[in-house]
Amino acid sequence: MNRRTRLLPAAIAFATVTALLVSSCSSSGSEDDNDSADGTQSASPTASAPSTPGTASPSTPGTPGDPGTTSAPGTPGGTTAPGTTPPGTTTPPPAGARWQPTPGLTWQWQLGGGPVDQSVDVPVYDIDGFENDASVVAALHAKGRKVICYINAGSWEDFRPDSAAFAKTLQGSDTGWKGEKWFDIRKLDQLRPLMAARFDMCRSKGFDAVEPDTIEAYNQNSGFPLTPDDQIKYNRMLAQLAHERGLAIGLKNDLDQIPALLPDFDFAVNEECSQFDECDRVAPFVKAGKAVFHVEYKLDTDQFCARTKALGFSSMQKKLDLNAWRKPC
């Protein structure tokens, strides 16, 4: 899965070059594809026996303690069977039912490099929602992990199985990544059911949370006259859709709107705040008792860990294609 950087002026040239490295979700054969999470060469991950699709297996004795605040018993998102209600009309679960990631949880973020390496001993995994089925989520749950569903919520991708559902009028300028165009996020009535269907997919596979990507189109060259208020309305819609399904939701980057959106989101996912000297802007999440899952790509751990650990972030160094390799703080 191609990672998406914030296309800030200082990073545009860097993103253009690095996009060539990650031009396909299904690419294989790079020298990093067989890297284990600790940077050593390893065999392909051993497949775990799948549990019943769409259900979360209970933690087994000896596995890591439940990360953060526990969810209510049962399948994440409540007991409503996926597909029995129209998207966007899910009955909200009881207050406190969804997972609440707390500061300091260690995590793994793998969107590329083949099958998910399930051997990483961390309480939280963030993996692609489309490319992993319910058996992967159930296997991670059986190891005591919480699992975040990565989806793209701000731009159209031509390689997704639901790409035909997004009208041409919703698609704007290229994001800088192959086969990807910004959404016209002003069209809430059209995008709401499409995003609801994606969140339903996450819930039906048993995920505990969602990480919606590319949700700061208002400060990009989207092809549409988007305003900050347009983005706030869209991002709050996403948070509502997640919470209606009992899913936690993370705010991906979008630093300028953290003060407005902090009450609506359960955690943050941040790329390169240390490189751009922005980590203090993400710190309000930790002060509110909410996790900040953070990565750096160009900096080594000795260049950022002391600072981000002091802030309470869950930090690690990752490679640009987000394969299994990780170097945690």
N, C-alpha and C positions, 0 to 999 in steps of 0.2 A: 504494500500500500504506500503510495507516495505521501510523504509528510508535507505539510503546508506551513511555510514560514509566513510571518507578517511581512508583506511586501513594503516595508518602510524604505524611504529613500536610501538609507545607508546599506540596506540589505538587498536591493533589487539586483545589482550586478552579481552578488553572491548567489542569489536564488536562481538566476538564469543559468549560471554555470552548473550548479548542483542539480538542477532539474534533469539534466542529461543522465545523471547517475541513477535516477529512479523513475524512468519513463514508463514502466509497466508494473501493474499490481502483481502480475503473475510471473515477473521476471525471475530467473534463477541463473546459477552458474557464476555469480560474482564471487570474488575471493572471500567475501564475508558471509556468504549464505550458510556455510557450515560452522560458523563461529558459535561456540557456546556462550552463554550469558556472561561468563567470567573472562571471555576473550581467548579461551583455548579451543583447539579443534576438538569436536566431539561427533559422535555418531548421531543419526537422526533421532529426534526425541521418541521415546517409547510411548506408544499409544496407550492411553488409559481406558479401562472398560467404561463405555458410556452408561450413564444412568438414564432414567426415563426422560426423553426430550422435554424441555420446557419446565422442568422442575429443579429445584435447588436441593442437592443432597446435603444432609446434615454434616457438620464437622465430625470427623472421627477422632477418637482419643489420640492424643499425642500430636495433633496438628496444631498450627498456630492459633492463638486465641482469636475470637471474633474481632475483625478490624472495625474500630469505631463503635458506634452504637448499633446494636442488633436490630434487624428488621423484624416485623411481626411474623409469626409462624406462617409457613405456607409459601407458595410461589411468589416471587417478587412481583408487585403490581396487583396483588389481591387475588380473588378467586374467580373473577370473571374470565371465562374461556376466551382466548383470542379469536376475533372474528365474529363473536356473538353480538357485538354492538358496533354501530358505525364509528369510524375514527372521529375522535374529538368529543365523544359522548360518554366516555368511561366514568363511572361513579368514583369520585375521589375516595381513597382509602382512609382509614382512621388516622387522626393526627399522630405523628411519631412512628408510623408504620414503615417508612422508607429508611434506608441506610443513611447514616450521617457520618461521613469520613472525618476523623479527627486529625489535628496536626501531628506531624511526625511519622505517619505510617509510611513504611517503605513500599516501593511499588516497582512493577515491571511494565514497560510500554513496548509492545511488539506489534507493528503493523506490516512488517515485511520479513523477508528471509525464510519463507516457507512455513511449515506447520509451527504452531505456537510451542515453544520450549516450555513445558510445564514443570521443569525441574528447579526453576528459580524459587528459592525459599523466601518469599515475600508474601504479605497478607493481601496485596492488591495487584490485580492484572488489568491492563487496559489493552483491548484487542479489537480488531475490525469486526463490526457487527454483521456485515454481509458475508465475509469470508470464513466465518467460524460458525458451526452449527451447535445445536443444543447440547450435543454430547461433549463438546470441548468445555462449555460452561459448566456442565454437570460434573465433569472430571475435576475441574479446578475447585468447584464447591466441595467436592469430596475431600480435597486437601486442605480445606479450611480457608480458601481464598474468597474474596469478593471480586466481582468481575465487571468492568466498565465496558460499555458498548460504544466503540468509535463509529460515528457516522458523519457524513458531510451534510451540514444543514444550511450552508450559505452559498453553495455553488453546484451547478449541474455537472455531472461526470458521465461521459458517453459510455463508459464501461460497466456501469451499474445495471443490474437486471431490471430496475424500474425506470430506466432513463427515458423510455418512450412516454411515460406518464406526465412528463414535464413539458408544457407547451413551449413553442419557440418564443412566444412573447415574454416568457419568464426568464429567458436567457440573455445575458448582456455581453460584456467584454470578456475576453480571455483572462483568466487569472494569472497566467504565466506558466501554468502546468498543462501538459498535453491533454486534450480532450475535456477541458474544464472551463466553465463560464459562470460568471457571477449571476446570482438570482436577483430578480427585482423584488426585494423584500417588502415593498409597499403593498404587494398583492397578497395580503394575509388570507383572504377568502379562498384563494387558489392554493396557496402553499400549506395552509393549516392541515387539510386532509392528507396531503402527500407526506408531510412530516409526521402526522399522527400514524400513518401506515408504517413508517420506518420505526417509530417508537414502539408500535405494537409488535413489530418483528423482534425488537430487542427484548421486550417483555416476554414474548412467547418462547424465546430461547433461554429464558431464565436469568438474564443479566440483572445486576443490581443497580446500575446507573448508566447514564449516557454521557458521552463527550461529543457535543456537536461542534464541528470544525467550521472554519471560515465564517465566523459570525461578527465580523467588523467591516462589512462591505462599505459602510458609509464613508470611511476614510481611504478608500481605494478607488482606482479608476474602473468602476463597475460598469459604466455605460449608462447609468441611471442617475438622476439628480437626487440622490439619497441624503437624508439629513440625520443627525444624531438621534433625533426623536424617532425616526423610522426604525433605526436599529434597536433602540430601547424597546419599542413596541414589539418588534419581531422576536427579540431575545426573551422578553417576558412571556410571549406566546409559547416559545419552546419550553421554558421552565414550567408553565402551566400544563402543557401536554405531558411532560415527564412526571410531574407530581400527581396528575390524575391517574397515572398508571403505577404509582407506588415506586417510581424510579427516582433516585437522586440524579442531579444534573450538575455538570461542571461548566464554569465560564472559561472559555478558551481565549487567552490573551485579552483583547479589548480593554486595555488598561484605563483608558480615559473614562470609561463608563462604570468602573468598579464601584464608585460611591453610590451610584443610582441602582446598580443591579445586585449589590451584595446581599440584600435581603431575599432576593429571588433565587439565588443559586446556592448549592450545598457545598461546593468546593471549587477550586480553581485549577486549571491546567495552564502552565506557562512555559513558553520557550524563550530562552536566552535573555532573561531579565538581567542577569549578571553582566553579560557582554555589553548590553546597552545601558547599564547603570539605572535600572528601573525597578529593582526588587522591592524597594520601599513602597512602591505603588501597589504591590500585590499583598503586602503585609496585613492590610485590614481583614483579609480572610482569616488569618491565624488569630488575630485579636478577637474575632467573632467565634472562635472555636472550630473553624472550618479548615480542612486540609488544603495545602498548596502543593500540587504535584508538579515538579519543576525539572527541566532538563537544560543542559548546555551542550552545544555541538562542537564549537571551535575552542572553547576553554577547557583546560585540564582541571581535574578536581581540586588540585592545590591552589587554583586561581579563584575558586568560588565557594568551596564547601564551608570554610570557616564562617563566612558571612551569612550564607543561606541557612546553615544549621542554627546559627544564633537567632535568625528570624523565625525558626520553627518549620522551615520548608522541608518537603520530602524531595531531596535533590539527587540527581545523578547525571553522569555524562553518557550520552548516547551517540551512535553514528547516525549520519544523516538519513540513511534509508530505514532507520528504526527496526533493524533486525534484532535478534535475541541478545546481542552483546550489550553489556551495561557495565558501568563503573560507578557504583554508588558512593555517596559521601560517608 
